[in-house]
Amino acid sequence: MNEKIAGVNLEIKQGDIANQSDMTAIVNAANAQLKTGGGVAGAIHRQAGPELEKACRPLAPIEPGEAVITKGYNLPNDYVVHCLGPVYGRDKPEDKLLANCYKNALELAEENNIASIAFPAISTGAFGYPLREATKIAVKSVVNKAQDLKNIDKVRFVIYTDNDLQVYQEIIKNI
Ligand code: AR6
């Protein structure tokens, strides 16, 4: 699925975030310590190799809503933007913190002259954020920021499962 908003191409694609070879940057759904883990963080660190964890060490810990940037090492991407999403039911206000992840990631990408960036569904796995609510925040945050983006011309949501993909498609249609 493809939409154009304020000159930015917005895509939804099913797949693995660690396998987006046509994107300048990918976003990690990180933990506070910026270490490898399950889900997205596991896939990214496995593919990037141990240099990524080394580069992350001096940047940790990060706070919910914060984003930091590293190189991509063995990934096919120049950069990884690491975001810490809120743990649903613990980090408050969770909607604001989740929106901050998208906003801060896009601002960092802009500052680094990044042309294209792919996001996973931050917080919707181990951190328990209900997908539908999280998706509305994700899409709105990107749409709200689109007009300020000068360097970024493509934003992709990379969605893992069939069911989650349907939710994203439905929500993007209604925004
Ligand atoms: N590519 C794209 N999406 C994926 C992939 C993948 N390879 N693997 C899972 N997903 P999660 P969180 C989807 O748990 O909720 C980690 O262990 C998954 O279906 O990766 O922010 C970290 O170390 C879900 O919809 O991130 C942290 O401790 C979404 O990506 C913690 O989990 C996010 O799932 C972060 O939890």
Backbone and ligand atoms as CSV (ligand in chain L), in Angstrom:
chain,resi,resn,atom,element,x,y,z
A,1,MET,N,N,0.839,-1.208,0.000
A,1,MET,CA,C,0.000,0.000,0.000
A,1,MET,C,C,0.876,1.261,0.000
A,2,ASN,N,N,0.444,2.283,-0.771
A,2,ASN,CA,C,1.224,3.490,-0.972
A,2,ASN,C,C,0.368,4.739,-0.885
A,3,GLU,N,N,0.767,5.706,-0.098
A,3,GLU,CA,C,0.052,6.985,-0.040
A,3,GLU,C,C,1.105,8.078,-0.146
A,4,LYS,N,N,0.701,9.260,-0.650
A,4,LYS,CA,C,1.642,10.383,-0.638
A,4,LYS,C,C,1.054,11.486,0.234
A,5,ILE,N,N,1.806,11.872,1.269
A,5,ILE,CA,C,1.324,12.893,2.202
A,5,ILE,C,C,2.368,13.982,2.316
A,6,ALA,N,N,1.968,15.222,1.948
A,6,ALA,CA,C,2.867,16.380,1.974
A,6,ALA,C,C,4.222,16.049,1.333
A,7,GLY,N,N,4.176,15.344,0.203
A,7,GLY,CA,C,5.403,15.038,-0.541
A,7,GLY,C,C,6.180,13.836,-0.029
A,8,VAL,N,N,5.683,13.202,1.040
A,8,VAL,CA,C,6.378,12.022,1.595
A,8,VAL,C,C,5.615,10.760,1.198
A,9,ASN,N,N,6.326,9.788,0.642
A,9,ASN,CA,C,5.693,8.509,0.310
A,9,ASN,C,C,5.560,7.671,1.563
A,10,LEU,N,N,4.350,7.256,1.849
A,10,LEU,CA,C,4.068,6.451,3.031
A,10,LEU,C,C,3.702,5.048,2.558
A,11,GLU,N,N,4.462,4.058,3.019
A,11,GLU,CA,C,4.239,2.676,2.556
A,11,GLU,C,C,3.943,1.751,3.732
A,12,ILE,N,N,3.173,0.732,3.461
A,12,ILE,CA,C,3.017,-0.350,4.440
A,12,ILE,C,C,3.465,-1.617,3.730
A,13,LYS,N,N,4.322,-2.375,4.411
A,13,LYS,CA,C,4.847,-3.580,3.782
A,13,LYS,C,C,4.944,-4.682,4.826
A,14,GLN,N,N,4.604,-5.885,4.434
A,14,GLN,CA,C,4.788,-7.007,5.354
A,14,GLN,C,C,6.212,-7.515,5.205
A,15,GLY,N,N,6.870,-7.833,6.324
A,15,GLY,CA,C,8.216,-8.379,6.208
A,15,GLY,C,C,9.003,-8.274,7.489
A,16,ASP,N,N,10.325,-8.430,7.316
A,16,ASP,CA,C,11.272,-8.425,8.427
A,16,ASP,C,C,12.004,-7.083,8.398
A,17,ILE,N,N,12.011,-6.382,9.515
A,17,ILE,CA,C,12.641,-5.061,9.571
A,17,ILE,C,C,14.146,-5.141,9.249
A,18,ALA,N,N,14.749,-6.297,9.514
A,18,ALA,CA,C,16.191,-6.440,9.275
A,18,ALA,C,C,16.500,-6.762,7.811
A,19,ASN,N,N,15.478,-6.746,6.979
A,19,ASN,CA,C,15.670,-7.113,5.578
A,19,ASN,C,C,15.066,-6.051,4.641
A,20,GLN,N,N,15.375,-4.782,4.936
A,20,GLN,CA,C,14.823,-3.663,4.140
A,20,GLN,C,C,15.979,-2.997,3.410
A,21,SER,N,N,16.491,-3.686,2.379
A,21,SER,CA,C,17.759,-3.261,1.790
A,21,SER,C,C,17.650,-1.967,0.981
A,22,ASP,N,N,16.440,-1.548,0.634
A,22,ASP,CA,C,16.303,-0.319,-0.159
A,22,ASP,C,C,16.082,0.921,0.716
A,23,MET,N,N,16.229,0.786,2.045
A,23,MET,CA,C,15.977,1.927,2.927
A,23,MET,C,C,17.294,2.431,3.532
A,24,THR,N,N,17.424,3.753,3.675
A,24,THR,CA,C,18.642,4.330,4.263
A,24,THR,C,C,18.757,3.962,5.745
A,25,ALA,N,N,17.616,3.992,6.432
A,25,ALA,CA,C,17.634,3.715,7.874
A,25,ALA,C,C,16.479,2.805,8.256
A,26,ILE,N,N,16.715,2.023,9.314
A,26,ILE,CA,C,15.616,1.270,9.925
A,26,ILE,C,C,15.546,1.676,11.391
A,27,VAL,N,N,14.365,1.458,11.979
A,27,VAL,CA,C,14.150,1.803,13.379
A,27,VAL,C,C,14.100,0.525,14.200
A,28,ASN,N,N,14.785,0.572,15.338
A,28,ASN,CA,C,14.787,-0.555,16.271
A,28,ASN,C,C,13.795,-0.295,17.394
A,29,ALA,N,N,12.965,-1.299,17.720
A,29,ALA,CA,C,12.109,-1.253,18.917
A,29,ALA,C,C,12.989,-1.765,20.058
A,30,ALA,N,N,13.748,-0.836,20.631
A,30,ALA,CA,C,14.873,-1.194,21.505
A,30,ALA,C,C,14.433,-1.409,22.954
A,31,ASN,N,N,15.380,-1.867,23.766
A,31,ASN,CA,C,15.223,-1.843,25.224
A,31,ASN,C,C,16.085,-0.689,25.744
A,32,ALA,N,N,15.898,-0.323,27.018
A,32,ALA,CA,C,16.564,0.857,27.560
A,32,ALA,C,C,18.087,0.742,27.477
A,33,GLN,N,N,18.590,-0.484,27.592
A,33,GLN,CA,C,20.040,-0.702,27.581
A,33,GLN,C,C,20.616,-0.807,26.163
A,34,LEU,N,N,19.737,-0.769,25.157
A,34,LEU,CA,C,20.143,-0.865,23.749
A,34,LEU,C,C,20.902,-2.161,23.469
A,35,LYS,N,N,20.482,-3.221,24.166
A,35,LYS,CA,C,21.101,-4.530,23.943
A,35,LYS,C,C,20.201,-5.345,23.028
A,36,THR,N,N,20.758,-6.474,22.568
A,36,THR,CA,C,19.916,-7.350,21.758
A,36,THR,C,C,18.796,-7.905,22.638
A,37,GLY,N,N,17.791,-8.489,22.031
A,37,GLY,CA,C,16.650,-8.994,22.797
A,37,GLY,C,C,15.849,-9.899,21.902
A,38,GLY,N,N,14.541,-9.943,22.117
A,38,GLY,CA,C,13.671,-10.731,21.240
A,38,GLY,C,C,13.184,-9.854,20.098
A,39,GLY,N,N,12.209,-10.353,19.356
A,39,GLY,CA,C,11.499,-9.579,18.326
A,39,GLY,C,C,12.403,-8.755,17.428
A,40,VAL,N,N,12.038,-7.491,17.273
A,40,VAL,CA,C,12.735,-6.578,16.363
A,40,VAL,C,C,14.203,-6.403,16.772
A,41,ALA,N,N,14.434,-6.164,18.057
A,41,ALA,CA,C,15.817,-5.917,18.525
A,41,ALA,C,C,16.704,-7.130,18.246
A,42,GLY,N,N,16.152,-8.317,18.453
A,42,GLY,CA,C,16.913,-9.545,18.187
A,42,GLY,C,C,17.260,-9.658,16.711
A,43,ALA,N,N,16.266,-9.422,15.865
A,43,ALA,CA,C,16.482,-9.549,14.411
A,43,ALA,C,C,17.524,-8.530,13.938
A,44,ILE,N,N,17.440,-7.301,14.448
A,44,ILE,CA,C,18.365,-6.247,14.005
A,44,ILE,C,C,19.793,-6.539,14.486
A,45,HIS,N,N,19.942,-6.879,15.750
A,45,HIS,CA,C,21.297,-7.127,16.272
A,45,HIS,C,C,21.929,-8.371,15.624
A,46,ARG,N,N,21.124,-9.398,15.380
A,46,ARG,CA,C,21.659,-10.615,14.734
A,46,ARG,C,C,22.244,-10.277,13.367
A,47,GLN,N,N,21.484,-9.488,12.624
A,47,GLN,CA,C,21.901,-9.150,11.265
A,47,GLN,C,C,23.059,-8.137,11.255
A,48,ALA,N,N,23.037,-7.202,12.206
A,48,ALA,CA,C,24.048,-6.129,12.218
A,48,ALA,C,C,25.404,-6.635,12.701
A,49,GLY,N,N,25.388,-7.651,13.601
A,49,GLY,CA,C,26.641,-8.164,14.165
A,49,GLY,C,C,27.025,-7.435,15.448
A,50,PRO,N,N,28.080,-7.901,16.132
A,50,PRO,CA,C,28.433,-7.398,17.463
A,50,PRO,C,C,28.875,-5.941,17.507
A,51,GLU,N,N,29.293,-5.397,16.374
A,51,GLU,CA,C,29.694,-3.975,16.330
A,51,GLU,C,C,28.538,-3.060,16.740
A,52,LEU,N,N,27.333,-3.486,16.450
A,52,LEU,CA,C,26.179,-2.629,16.770
A,52,LEU,C,C,26.025,-2.501,18.283
A,53,GLU,N,N,26.117,-3.624,18.991
A,53,GLU,CA,C,25.968,-3.545,20.446
A,53,GLU,C,C,27.099,-2.692,21.045
A,54,LYS,N,N,28.271,-2.812,20.487
A,54,LYS,CA,C,29.410,-2.008,20.958
A,54,LYS,C,C,29.133,-0.514,20.767
A,55,ALA,N,N,28.606,-0.169,19.612
A,55,ALA,CA,C,28.311,1.246,19.317
A,55,ALA,C,C,27.184,1.772,20.213
A,56,CYS,N,N,26.297,0.866,20.621
A,56,CYS,CA,C,25.148,1.275,21.449
A,56,CYS,C,C,25.543,1.553,22.893
A,57,ARG,N,N,26.558,0.859,23.361
A,57,ARG,CA,C,26.904,0.902,24.789
A,57,ARG,C,C,27.026,2.321,25.355
A,58,PRO,N,N,27.816,3.192,24.738
A,58,PRO,CA,C,27.946,4.547,25.321
A,58,PRO,C,C,26.692,5.408,25.203
A,59,LEU,N,N,25.715,4.967,24.413
A,59,LEU,CA,C,24.484,5.767,24.236
A,59,LEU,C,C,23.406,5.387,25.245
A,60,ALA,N,N,23.586,4.244,25.938
A,60,ALA,CA,C,22.571,3.717,26.860
A,60,ALA,C,C,22.820,4.219,28.274
A,61,PRO,N,N,21.774,4.276,29.140
A,61,PRO,CA,C,20.389,3.899,28.848
A,61,PRO,C,C,19.621,5.058,28.210
A,62,ILE,N,N,18.514,4.702,27.552
A,62,ILE,CA,C,17.632,5.749,27.016
A,62,ILE,C,C,16.268,5.654,27.714
A,63,GLU,N,N,15.509,6.745,27.597
A,63,GLU,CA,C,14.207,6.868,28.270
A,63,GLU,C,C,13.077,6.541,27.290
A,64,PRO,N,N,11.918,6.148,27.797
A,64,PRO,CA,C,10.779,5.930,26.885
A,64,PRO,C,C,10.489,7.184,26.046
A,65,GLY,N,N,10.346,6.985,24.757
A,65,GLY,CA,C,10.085,8.100,23.842
A,65,GLY,C,C,11.339,8.648,23.187
A,66,GLU,N,N,12.498,8.282,23.730
A,66,GLU,CA,C,13.769,8.820,23.211
A,66,GLU,C,C,14.251,8.005,21.997
A,67,ALA,N,N,15.050,8.649,21.155
A,67,ALA,CA,C,15.645,7.972,19.999
A,67,ALA,C,C,17.122,8.332,19.908
A,68,VAL,N,N,17.955,7.349,19.563
A,68,VAL,CA,C,19.384,7.590,19.311
A,68,VAL,C,C,19.758,6.892,18.003
A,69,ILE,N,N,20.875,7.302,17.430
A,69,ILE,CA,C,21.230,6.775,16.103
A,69,ILE,C,C,22.619,6.147,16.099
A,70,THR,N,N,22.755,5.048,15.352
A,70,THR,CA,C,24.064,4.430,15.114
A,70,THR,C,C,24.165,4.104,13.624
A,71,LYS,N,N,25.331,3.630,13.254
A,71,LYS,CA,C,25.492,3.090,11.895
A,71,LYS,C,C,24.784,1.726,11.821
A,72,GLY,N,N,24.706,1.167,10.613
A,72,GLY,CA,C,23.990,-0.097,10.430
A,72,GLY,C,C,24.880,-1.332,10.435
A,73,TYR,N,N,26.203,-1.126,10.392
A,73,TYR,CA,C,27.166,-2.253,10.393
A,73,TYR,C,C,26.791,-3.290,9.330
A,74,ASN,N,N,26.560,-4.553,9.674
A,74,ASN,CA,C,26.313,-5.553,8.624
A,74,ASN,C,C,24.895,-5.536,8.057
A,75,LEU,N,N,24.085,-4.633,8.532
A,75,LEU,CA,C,22.747,-4.490,7.944
A,75,LEU,C,C,22.875,-3.844,6.561
A,76,PRO,N,N,21.879,-4.007,5.716
A,76,PRO,CA,C,21.948,-3.348,4.399
A,76,PRO,C,C,21.614,-1.855,4.472
A,77,ASN,N,N,21.487,-1.308,5.679
A,77,ASN,CA,C,21.091,0.095,5.865
A,77,ASN,C,C,22.262,0.901,6.428
A,78,ASP,N,N,22.331,2.183,6.092
A,78,ASP,CA,C,23.414,3.032,6.608
A,78,ASP,C,C,23.258,3.275,8.111
A,79,TYR,N,N,22.000,3.379,8.556
A,79,TYR,CA,C,21.746,3.775,9.948
A,79,TYR,C,C,20.678,2.913,10.603
A,80,VAL,N,N,20.803,2.832,11.953
A,80,VAL,CA,C,19.703,2.311,12.781
A,80,VAL,C,C,19.332,3.416,13.772
A,81,VAL,N,N,18.056,3.731,13.823
A,81,VAL,CA,C,17.549,4.658,14.839
A,81,VAL,C,C,16.894,3.789,15.916
A,82,HIS,N,N,17.403,3.894,17.133
A,82,HIS,CA,C,16.929,3.038,18.227
A,82,HIS,C,C,15.930,3.830,19.063
A,83,CYS,N,N,14.718,3.321,19.173
A,83,CYS,CA,C,13.680,4.003,19.965
A,83,CYS,C,C,13.265,3.101,21.107
A,84,LEU,N,N,13.045,3.704,22.281
A,84,LEU,CA,C,12.476,2.943,23.389
A,84,LEU,C,C,10.995,3.293,23.489
A,85,GLY,N,N,10.145,2.331,23.151
A,85,GLY,CA,C,8.703,2.548,23.284
A,85,GLY,C,C,8.281,2.393,24.736
A,86,PRO,N,N,7.079,2.892,25.068
A,86,PRO,CA,C,6.575,2.704,26.430
A,86,PRO,C,C,6.120,1.263,26.659
A,87,VAL,N,N,6.309,0.783,27.890
A,87,VAL,CA,C,5.703,-0.491,28.290
A,87,VAL,C,C,4.255,-0.169,28.624
A,88,TYR,N,N,3.336,-0.831,27.932
A,88,TYR,CA,C,1.913,-0.524,28.106
A,88,TYR,C,C,1.485,-0.811,29.544
A,89,GLY,N,N,0.804,0.193,30.160
A,89,GLY,CA,C,0.350,0.020,31.538
A,89,GLY,C,C,1.381,0.414,32.577
A,90,ARG,N,N,2.589,0.747,32.151
A,90,ARG,CA,C,3.622,1.137,33.116
A,90,ARG,C,C,4.154,2.556,32.857
A,91,ASP,N,N,4.579,2.818,31.623
A,91,ASP,CA,C,5.182,4.115,31.301
A,91,ASP,C,C,4.083,5.077,30.842
A,92,LYS,N,N,3.882,6.161,31.582
A,92,LYS,CA,C,2.761,7.070,31.285
A,92,LYS,C,C,3.261,8.466,30.957
A,93,PRO,N,N,2.509,9.249,30.147
A,93,PRO,CA,C,1.353,8.834,29.362
A,93,PRO,C,C,1.822,8.053,28.129
A,94,GLU,N,N,1.319,6.847,27.990
A,94,GLU,CA,C,1.861,5.942,26.962
A,94,GLU,C,C,1.637,6.455,25.535
A,95,ASP,N,N,0.487,7.137,25.301
A,95,ASP,CA,C,0.239,7.620,23.936
A,95,ASP,C,C,1.256,8.700,23.540
A,96,LYS,N,N,1.544,9.588,24.496
A,96,LYS,CA,C,2.508,10.673,24.231
A,96,LYS,C,C,3.918,10.091,24.036
A,97,LEU,N,N,4.260,9.125,24.872
A,97,LEU,CA,C,5.607,8.527,24.786
A,97,LEU,C,C,5.778,7.779,23.468
A,98,LEU,N,N,4.718,7.090,23.042
A,98,LEU,CA,C,4.824,6.368,21.769
A,98,LEU,C,C,4.929,7.364,20.607
A,99,ALA,N,N,4.121,8.414,20.646
A,99,ALA,CA,C,4.194,9.447,19.596
A,99,ALA,C,C,5.597,10.075,19.562
A,100,ASN,N,N,6.187,10.280,20.738
A,100,ASN,CA,C,7.540,10.848,20.800
A,100,ASN,C,C,8.564,9.975,20.080
A,101,CYS,N,N,8.385,8.653,20.164
A,101,CYS,CA,C,9.313,7.749,19.460
A,101,CYS,C,C,9.339,8.078,17.972
A,102,TYR,N,N,8.163,8.188,17.374
A,102,TYR,CA,C,8.082,8.428,15.933
A,102,TYR,C,C,8.614,9.831,15.598
A,103,LYS,N,N,8.213,10.806,16.416
A,103,LYS,CA,C,8.623,12.195,16.175
A,103,LYS,C,C,10.143,12.331,16.318
A,104,ASN,N,N,10.683,11.795,17.379
A,104,ASN,CA,C,12.127,11.923,17.619
A,104,ASN,C,C,12.940,11.143,16.581
A,105,ALA,N,N,12.438,9.986,16.179
A,105,ALA,CA,C,13.140,9.195,15.154
A,105,ALA,C,C,13.184,9.972,13.836
A,106,LEU,N,N,12.068,10.575,13.470
A,106,LEU,CA,C,12.023,11.326,12.205
A,106,LEU,C,C,12.928,12.561,12.280
A,107,GLU,N,N,12.953,13.221,13.439
A,107,GLU,CA,C,13.820,14.401,13.578
A,107,GLU,C,C,15.298,14.018,13.476
A,108,LEU,N,N,15.657,12.921,14.123
A,108,LEU,CA,C,17.058,12.444,14.036
A,108,LEU,C,C,17.415,12.083,12.600
A,109,ALA,N,N,16.488,11.445,11.920
A,109,ALA,CA,C,16.730,11.050,10.530
A,109,ALA,C,C,16.923,12.292,9.662
A,110,GLU,N,N,16.089,13.282,9.866
A,110,GLU,CA,C,16.230,14.541,9.120
A,110,GLU,C,C,17.609,15.152,9.330
A,111,GLU,N,N,18.012,15.217,10.603
A,111,GLU,CA,C,19.321,15.818,10.937
A,111,GLU,C,C,20.472,15.073,10.266
A,112,ASN,N,N,20.270,13.789,9.999
A,112,ASN,CA,C,21.337,12.974,9.409
A,112,ASN,C,C,21.178,12.784,7.896
A,113,ASN,N,N,20.359,13.632,7.294
A,113,ASN,CA,C,20.166,13.595,5.833
A,113,ASN,C,C,19.703,12.249,5.296
A,114,ILE,N,N,18.870,11.597,6.067
A,114,ILE,CA,C,18.380,10.270,5.682
A,114,ILE,C,C,17.204,10.427,4.712
A,115,ALA,N,N,17.239,9.645,3.629
A,115,ALA,CA,C,16.201,9.798,2.603
A,115,ALA,C,C,15.010,8.885,2.835
A,116,SER,N,N,15.246,7.734,3.467
A,116,SER,CA,C,14.140,6.787,3.648
A,116,SER,C,C,14.327,6.029,4.955
A,117,ILE,N,N,13.208,5.798,5.640
A,117,ILE,CA,C,13.287,5.183,6.966
A,117,ILE,C,C,12.110,4.217,7.158
A,118,ALA,N,N,12.425,3.046,7.732
A,118,ALA,CA,C,11.409,2.007,7.943
A,118,ALA,C,C,11.190,1.780,9.442
A,119,PHE,N,N,9.929,1.807,9.841
A,119,PHE,CA,C,9.563,1.610,11.245
A,119,PHE,C,C,8.890,0.261,11.462
A,120,PRO,N,N,9.208,-0.433,12.551
A,120,PRO,CA,C,8.377,-1.560,12.973
A,120,PRO,C,C,7.237,-0.999,13.840
A,121,ALA,N,N,6.346,-1.875,14.286
A,121,ALA,CA,C,5.235,-1.439,15.151
A,121,ALA,C,C,5.742,-1.400,16.596
A,122,ILE,N,N,6.375,-0.269,16.942
A,122,ILE,CA,C,7.040,-0.095,18.248
A,122,ILE,C,C,6.057,-0.354,19.392
A,123,SER,N,N,6.522,-1.054,20.404
A,123,SER,CA,C,5.784,-1.339,21.660
A,123,SER,C,C,4.680,-2.393,21.540
A,124,THR,N,N,4.391,-2.892,20.330
A,124,THR,CA,C,3.217,-3.770,20.185
A,124,THR,C,C,3.526,-5.253,20.376
A,125,GLY,N,N,4.775,-5.578,20.718
A,125,GLY,CA,C,5.139,-6.972,20.980
A,125,GLY,C,C,5.313,-7.181,22.467
A,126,ALA,N,N,6.544,-7.360,22.899
A,126,ALA,CA,C,6.851,-7.623,24.310
A,126,ALA,C,C,6.326,-6.517,25.229
A,127,PHE,N,N,6.213,-5.273,24.729
A,127,PHE,CA,C,5.776,-4.159,25.574
A,127,PHE,C,C,4.256,-4.027,25.668
A,128,GLY,N,N,3.515,-4.859,24.914
A,128,GLY,CA,C,2.076,-5.047,25.157
A,128,GLY,C,C,1.126,-3.951,24.728
A,129,TYR,N,N,1.559,-3.007,23.904
A,129,TYR,CA,C,0.647,-1.934,23.471
A,129,TYR,C,C,-0.364,-2.532,22.493
A,130,PRO,N,N,-1.681,-2.347,22.727
A,130,PRO,CA,C,-2.659,-2.901,21.785
A,130,PRO,C,C,-2.426,-2.357,20.370
A,131,LEU,N,N,-2.409,-3.252,19.406
A,131,LEU,CA,C,-1.967,-2.882,18.055
A,131,LEU,C,C,-2.783,-1.749,17.443
A,132,ARG,N,N,-4.104,-1.839,17.577
A,132,ARG,CA,C,-4.958,-0.845,16.925
A,132,ARG,C,C,-4.662,0.569,17.450
A,133,GLU,N,N,-4.581,0.683,18.772
A,133,GLU,CA,C,-4.279,1.998,19.385
A,133,GLU,C,C,-2.892,2.471,18.974
A,134,ALA,N,N,-1.939,1.570,19.011
A,134,ALA,CA,C,-0.558,1.939,18.676
A,134,ALA,C,C,-0.451,2.354,17.208
A,135,THR,N,N,-1.199,1.689,16.349
A,135,THR,CA,C,-1.130,1.986,14.912
A,135,THR,C,C,-1.665,3.386,14.629
A,136,LYS,N,N,-2.769,3.740,15.292
A,136,LYS,CA,C,-3.320,5.092,15.084
A,136,LYS,C,C,-2.280,6.148,15.461
A,137,ILE,N,N,-1.590,5.922,16.566
A,137,ILE,CA,C,-0.573,6.878,17.024
A,137,ILE,C,C,0.589,6.923,16.026
A,138,ALA,N,N,1.016,5.747,15.575
A,138,ALA,CA,C,2.147,5.668,14.643
A,138,ALA,C,C,1.830,6.439,13.356
A,139,VAL,N,N,0.668,6.169,12.790
A,139,VAL,CA,C,0.319,6.788,11.505
A,139,VAL,C,C,0.126,8.294,11.689
A,140,LYS,N,N,-0.591,8.678,12.730
A,140,LYS,CA,C,-0.830,10.111,12.970
A,140,LYS,C,C,0.478,10.858,13.202
A,141,SER,N,N,1.387,10.254,13.946
A,141,SER,CA,C,2.655,10.931,14.244
A,141,SER,C,C,3.433,11.201,12.968
A,142,VAL,N,N,3.438,10.231,12.062
A,142,VAL,CA,C,4.175,10.417,10.801
A,142,VAL,C,C,3.455,11.445,9.925
A,143,VAL,N,N,2.141,11.343,9.849
A,143,VAL,CA,C,1.379,12.286,9.016
A,143,VAL,C,C,1.574,13.718,9.541
A,144,ASN,N,N,1.528,13.893,10.856
A,144,ASN,CA,C,1.685,15.233,11.442
A,144,ASN,C,C,3.060,15.839,11.168
A,145,LYS,N,N,4.032,14.996,11.015
A,145,LYS,CA,C,5.412,15.454,10.836
A,145,LYS,C,C,5.760,15.626,9.348
A,146,ALA,N,N,4.942,15.048,8.472
A,146,ALA,CA,C,5.311,14.948,7.045
A,146,ALA,C,C,5.694,16.293,6.435
A,147,GLN,N,N,4.947,17.348,6.787
A,147,GLN,CA,C,5.228,18.635,6.134
A,147,GLN,C,C,6.557,19.250,6.558
A,148,ASP,N,N,7.109,18.806,7.693
A,148,ASP,CA,C,8.407,19.344,8.140
A,148,ASP,C,C,9.593,18.574,7.548
A,149,LEU,N,N,9.323,17.498,6.833
A,149,LEU,CA,C,10.415,16.638,6.364
A,149,LEU,C,C,10.948,17.130,5.028
A,150,LYS,N,N,12.222,17.496,5.031
A,150,LYS,CA,C,12.832,18.015,3.795
A,150,LYS,C,C,13.702,16.942,3.139
A,151,ASN,N,N,14.393,16.156,3.954
A,151,ASN,CA,C,15.311,15.138,3.420
A,151,ASN,C,C,14.637,13.789,3.228
A,152,ILE,N,N,13.744,13.453,4.133
A,152,ILE,CA,C,13.079,12.139,4.069
A,152,ILE,C,C,12.007,12.184,2.986
A,153,ASP,N,N,12.094,11.255,2.024
A,153,ASP,CA,C,10.997,11.206,1.057
A,153,ASP,C,C,10.221,9.894,1.096
A,154,LYS,N,N,10.690,8.960,1.946
A,154,LYS,CA,C,9.911,7.721,2.082
A,154,LYS,C,C,9.907,7.227,3.530
A,155,VAL,N,N,8.709,6.930,4.022
A,155,VAL,CA,C,8.553,6.323,5.342
A,155,VAL,C,C,7.782,5.026,5.140
A,156,ARG,N,N,8.351,3.949,5.654
A,156,ARG,CA,C,7.717,2.629,5.486
A,156,ARG,C,C,7.390,2.032,6.856
A,157,PHE,N,N,6.182,1.488,6.976
A,157,PHE,CA,C,5.845,0.690,8.152
A,157,PHE,C,C,6.043,-0.771,7.769
A,158,VAL,N,N,6.922,-1.455,8.496
A,158,VAL,CA,C,7.182,-2.876,8.209
A,158,VAL,C,C,6.453,-3.724,9.251
A,159,ILE,N,N,5.500,-4.487,8.770
A,159,ILE,CA,C,4.581,-5.202,9.647
A,159,ILE,C,C,4.813,-6.698,9.505
A,160,TYR,N,N,4.817,-7.366,10.647
A,160,TYR,CA,C,5.262,-8.757,10.672
A,160,TYR,C,C,4.173,-9.761,10.273
A,161,THR,N,N,2.985,-9.608,10.818
A,161,THR,CA,C,1.970,-10.659,10.620
A,161,THR,C,C,0.852,-10.175,9.685
A,162,ASP,N,N,0.144,-11.149,9.087
A,162,ASP,CA,C,-1.006,-10.862,8.202
A,162,ASP,C,C,-2.047,-10.025,8.915
A,163,ASN,N,N,-2.350,-10.453,10.129
A,163,ASN,CA,C,-3.404,-9.788,10.888
A,163,ASN,C,C,-3.033,-8.327,11.168
A,164,ASP,N,N,-1.803,-8.099,11.590
A,164,ASP,CA,C,-1.363,-6.738,11.902
A,164,ASP,C,C,-1.343,-5.866,10.638
A,165,LEU,N,N,-0.996,-6.476,9.521
A,165,LEU,CA,C,-0.976,-5.751,8.250
A,165,LEU,C,C,-2.377,-5.242,7.916
A,166,GLN,N,N,-3.375,-6.079,8.133
A,166,GLN,CA,C,-4.763,-5.671,7.851
A,166,GLN,C,C,-5.161,-4.476,8.714
A,167,VAL,N,N,-4.753,-4.494,9.978
A,167,VAL,CA,C,-5.075,-3.380,10.877
A,167,VAL,C,C,-4.431,-2.093,10.357
A,168,TYR,N,N,-3.165,-2.159,9.988
A,168,TYR,CA,C,-2.473,-0.972,9.459
A,168,TYR,C,C,-3.181,-0.437,8.210
A,169,GLN,N,N,-3.551,-1.346,7.312
A,169,GLN,CA,C,-4.176,-0.909,6.055
A,169,GLN,C,C,-5.505,-0.213,6.325
A,170,GLU,N,N,-6.248,-0.787,7.254
A,170,GLU,CA,C,-7.547,-0.218,7.610
A,170,GLU,C,C,-7.368,1.187,8.201
A,171,ILE,N,N,-6.431,1.326,9.109
A,171,ILE,CA,C,-6.268,2.601,9.806
A,171,ILE,C,C,-5.718,3.681,8.871
A,172,ILE,N,N,-4.824,3.318,8.010
A,172,ILE,CA,C,-4.246,4.315,7.098
A,172,ILE,C,C,-5.299,4.816,6.102
A,173,LYS,N,N,-6.213,3.940,5.752
A,173,LYS,CA,C,-7.307,4.330,4.837
A,173,LYS,C,C,-8.186,5.403,5.467
A,174,ASN,N,N,-8.335,5.317,6.789
A,174,ASN,CA,C,-9.258,6.228,7.483
A,174,ASN,C,C,-8.594,7.489,8.010
A,175,ILE,N,N,-7.346,7.696,7.686
A,175,ILE,CA,C,-6.677,8.915,8.218
A,175,ILE,C,C,-6.497,9.947,7.120
L,1,AR6,N1,N,10.458,-7.421,11.749
L,1,AR6,C1,C,9.381,-6.616,11.871
L,1,AR6,N2,N,8.514,-6.693,12.902
L,1,AR6,C2,C,8.753,-7.626,13.851
L,1,AR6,C3,C,9.879,-8.499,13.801
L,1,AR6,C4,C,10.761,-8.375,12.682
L,1,AR6,N3,N,11.834,-9.148,12.542
L,1,AR6,N4,N,9.843,-9.309,14.904
L,1,AR6,C5,C,8.748,-8.947,15.603
L,1,AR6,N5,N,8.082,-7.950,14.971
L,1,AR6,P1,P,8.920,-6.225,19.829
L,1,AR6,P2,P,8.400,-3.958,21.648
L,1,AR6,C6,C,6.866,-7.201,15.390
L,1,AR6,O1,O,8.616,-7.174,20.928
L,1,AR6,O2,O,6.993,-4.361,21.906
L,1,AR6,C7,C,12.638,-6.733,22.709
L,1,AR6,O3,O,13.000,-7.937,23.263
L,1,AR6,C8,C,6.064,-7.821,16.511
L,1,AR6,O4,O,5.089,-8.698,15.990
L,1,AR6,O5,O,10.105,-6.463,18.981
L,1,AR6,O6,O,8.713,-2.494,21.431
L,1,AR6,C9,C,13.508,-5.557,23.131
L,1,AR6,O7,O,14.741,-5.985,23.590
L,1,AR6,C10,C,5.427,-6.594,17.152
L,1,AR6,O8,O,4.228,-6.244,16.461
L,1,AR6,O9,O,9.082,-4.706,20.397
L,1,AR6,C11,C,12.703,-4.883,24.220
L,1,AR6,O10,O,12.990,-5.366,25.498
L,1,AR6,C12,C,6.429,-5.475,16.907
L,1,AR6,O11,O,7.322,-5.975,15.929
L,1,AR6,C13,C,11.265,-5.223,23.874
L,1,AR6,O12,O,11.307,-6.417,23.131
L,1,AR6,C14,C,7.230,-5.032,18.116
L,1,AR6,O13,O,7.603,-6.159,18.912
L,1,AR6,C15,C,10.594,-4.166,23.026
L,1,AR6,O14,O,9.241,-4.480,22.886
